[in-house]
């Protein structure tokens, strides 16, 4: 299943409280459970006025459906084609 990065513009995203994060997580989990298709939410980063989420789904359309049903913005959905980091420089593929 492809992985996607989802960018959500949410003013004050980096100041969401633990309670806010719990409520958002519960809503997202509920929507995932009701989609009826394979879907995995891996994790989310809060930075400034944005959330960056990593999700796995059959297509970007399913990601947008999750966002719509959950009432979450999905300002950008892009398929992740590769991941790399510092070790990539010394580990030839």
Backbone as numpy.savetxt, mean C-alpha at the origin, in Angstrom:
# Nx Ny Nz CAx CAy CAz Cx Cy Cz
2.04 -13.19 -8.00 1.19 -12.01 -8.00 2.08 -10.78 -8.00
1.78 -9.78 -8.82 2.60 -8.57 -8.85 2.48 -7.76 -7.55
3.56 -7.06 -7.23 3.56 -6.12 -6.11 3.43 -4.71 -6.66
2.77 -3.86 -5.89 2.54 -2.48 -6.28 2.92 -1.54 -5.15
3.39 -0.35 -5.53 3.55 0.74 -4.57 2.34 1.65 -4.77
1.73 2.04 -3.68 0.54 2.89 -3.72 0.87 4.17 -2.97
0.71 5.30 -3.63 0.96 6.60 -3.01 -0.40 7.22 -2.67
-0.55 7.59 -1.42 -1.80 8.20 -0.95 -1.48 9.57 -0.36
-2.07 10.61 -0.92 -1.90 11.96 -0.38 -2.89 12.17 0.75
-2.36 12.29 1.95 -3.18 12.48 3.15 -2.50 13.54 4.01
-3.03 14.76 4.02 -2.40 15.80 4.83 -2.22 15.34 6.29
-1.01 15.53 6.79 -0.71 15.14 8.17 -0.51 13.65 8.36
-0.24 12.93 7.29 -0.09 11.47 7.39 0.96 11.07 8.42
2.02 11.86 8.53 3.09 11.51 9.47 2.75 11.84 10.92
1.58 12.41 11.16 1.16 12.71 12.53 -0.04 11.86 12.97
-0.40 10.86 12.16 -1.50 9.98 12.55 -1.16 9.29 13.86
-2.13 9.20 14.74 -1.92 8.58 16.05 -1.99 7.05 15.95
-1.58 6.39 17.01 -1.69 4.93 17.06 -3.14 4.49 16.86
-4.07 5.23 17.46 -5.49 4.91 17.28 -5.91 5.09 15.82
-5.45 6.18 15.18 -5.75 6.39 13.76 -5.23 5.23 12.92
-3.99 4.84 13.18 -3.36 3.77 12.42 -4.08 2.44 12.64
-4.52 2.19 13.86 -5.27 0.98 14.16 -6.58 0.96 13.38
-7.28 2.10 13.37 -8.57 2.19 12.67 -8.40 2.03 11.16
-7.37 2.67 10.60 -7.10 2.55 9.17 -6.76 1.10 8.83
-5.94 0.47 9.66 -5.55 -0.92 9.43 -6.76 -1.85 9.49
-7.61 -1.64 10.46 -8.80 -2.48 10.60 -9.71 -2.33 9.38
-9.89 -1.10 8.91 -10.72 -0.86 7.73 -10.11 -1.54 6.51
-8.79 -1.37 6.32 -8.12 -1.99 5.18 -8.25 -3.51 5.23
-8.01 -4.10 6.39 -8.12 -5.55 6.54 -9.53 -6.04 6.22
-10.53 -5.30 6.66 -11.92 -5.66 6.39 -12.21 -5.64 4.89
-11.73 -4.60 4.22 -11.94 -4.51 2.77 -11.22 -5.66 2.06
-9.98 -5.94 2.46 -9.23 -7.05 1.86 -10.02 -8.35 2.01
-10.55 -8.59 3.20 -11.32 -9.81 3.45 -12.55 -9.92 2.56
-13.12 -8.80 2.17 -14.33 -8.80 1.36 -14.10 -8.74 -0.14
-12.86 -8.61 -0.58 -12.60 -8.48 -2.01 -12.90 -9.75 -2.79
-12.69 -10.90 -2.17 -12.95 -12.16 -2.85 -11.91 -12.54 -3.89
-10.77 -11.86 -3.86 -9.66 -12.17 -4.77 -8.37 -12.16 -3.95
-7.32 -12.80 -4.46 -6.04 -12.78 -3.73 -5.54 -11.34 -3.56
-5.13 -11.00 -2.34 -4.68 -9.64 -2.05 -3.86 -9.68 -0.77
-2.70 -9.04 -0.80 -1.84 -8.96 0.40 -1.39 -7.52 0.58
-1.64 -6.98 1.76 -1.10 -5.68 2.14 0.14 -5.99 2.96
1.31 -5.57 2.47 2.56 -5.88 3.16 2.88 -4.87 4.27
2.94 -3.60 3.94 3.24 -2.57 4.93 3.04 -1.19 4.31
3.09 -0.18 5.18 2.91 1.21 4.76 3.91 2.08 5.49
4.42 3.06 4.75 5.31 4.08 5.31 4.55 5.40 5.36
4.64 6.12 6.48 4.06 7.46 6.59 5.21 8.45 6.53
5.13 9.37 5.57 6.18 10.37 5.38 5.55 11.67 4.93
5.68 12.68 5.76 5.08 13.97 5.41 3.58 13.83 5.23
3.08 14.31 4.12 1.65 14.26 3.83 1.27 13.09 2.94
2.07 12.03 3.00 1.81 10.88 2.13 1.96 9.56 2.88
1.21 8.59 2.42 1.41 7.21 2.81 1.89 6.48 1.57
2.89 5.61 1.75 3.41 4.77 0.68 3.17 3.33 1.11
2.33 2.63 0.37 1.93 1.28 0.75 2.46 0.28 -0.27
2.80 -0.90 0.22 3.18 -2.00 -0.66 2.09 -3.06 -0.57
1.47 -3.32 -1.71 0.38 -4.29 -1.80 0.68 -5.28 -2.91
0.11 -6.45 -2.80 0.22 -7.48 -3.81 -1.19 -7.83 -4.27
-1.40 -7.79 -5.59 -2.72 -8.09 -6.14 -2.56 -8.52 -7.60
-3.62 -9.02 -8.16 -3.58 -9.49 -9.54 -3.39 -8.34 -10.53
-3.86 -7.14 -10.17 -3.75 -6.00 -11.09 -3.91 -4.70 -10.33
-3.55 -3.61 -11.00 -3.75 -2.28 -10.41 -5.23 -2.00 -10.19
-6.08 -2.55 -11.05 -7.53 -2.34 -10.88 -8.02 -2.86 -9.53
-7.45 -3.96 -9.07 -7.84 -4.50 -7.76 -7.36 -3.56 -6.65
-6.20 -2.96 -6.81 -5.69 -1.99 -5.83 -6.64 -0.79 -5.76
-7.05 -0.29 -6.92 -7.99 0.84 -6.95 -9.33 0.46 -6.34
-9.76 -0.77 -6.55 -11.02 -1.23 -5.95 -10.90 -1.23 -4.43
-9.78 -1.74 -3.91 -9.54 -1.73 -2.46 -9.62 -0.29 -1.93
-8.99 0.64 -2.63 -9.00 2.03 -2.20 -10.41 2.61 -2.20
-11.15 2.35 -3.26 -12.51 2.89 -3.37 -13.41 2.33 -2.27
-13.36 1.01 -2.09 -14.22 0.38 -1.09 -13.83 0.77 0.33
-12.56 1.10 0.54 -12.10 1.50 1.86 -12.20 2.98 2.13
-12.46 3.76 1.07 -12.51 5.21 1.22 -11.13 5.82 1.35
-10.12 5.11 0.80 -8.74 5.59 0.84 -8.39 6.23 -0.50
-7.61 7.31 -0.49 -7.11 7.80 -1.78 -6.06 6.83 -2.34
-5.97 6.78 -3.64 -4.90 6.02 -4.31 -4.46 6.91 -5.47
-3.56 7.84 -5.16 -3.17 8.85 -6.14 -2.20 8.30 -7.18
-1.48 7.26 -6.82 -0.57 6.61 -7.77 -0.50 5.14 -7.40
-0.66 4.29 -8.40 -0.47 2.85 -8.24 0.49 2.42 -9.32
1.66 1.93 -8.92 2.69 1.53 -9.89 3.20 0.14 -9.53
3.32 -0.71 -10.54 3.85 -2.04 -10.30 5.34 -1.96 -9.98
5.75 -2.68 -8.96 7.16 -2.75 -8.57 7.81 -3.80 -9.46
8.76 -3.38 -10.27 9.44 -4.30 -11.19 10.71 -4.88 -10.60
11.39 -4.13 -9.71 12.62 -4.59 -9.08 12.76 -3.94 -7.72
13.49 -4.60 -6.85 13.91 -3.99 -5.60 15.42 -4.15 -5.50
16.05 -3.18 -4.87 17.50 -3.25 -4.69 17.90 -2.41 -3.51
19.12 -2.60 -3.06 19.64 -1.86 -1.92 21.16 -1.89 -1.95
21.80 -1.51 -0.86 23.25 -1.43 -0.82 23.95 -2.73 -1.22
23.38 -3.86 -0.82 24.01 -5.15 -1.14 24.00 -5.47 -2.63
23.13 -4.82 -3.37 23.03 -5.07 -4.81 24.37 -4.76 -5.49
25.12 -3.79 -4.98 26.39 -3.40 -5.58 27.41 -4.53 -5.57
27.31 -5.43 -4.61 28.30 -6.49 -4.48 27.76 -7.87 -4.79
26.47 -7.99 -5.02 25.86 -9.29 -5.31 25.36 -9.28 -6.75
26.13 -9.82 -7.64 25.73 -9.88 -9.06 24.57 -10.86 -9.20
23.64 -10.48 -10.03 22.46 -11.32 -10.25 22.70 -12.32 -11.37
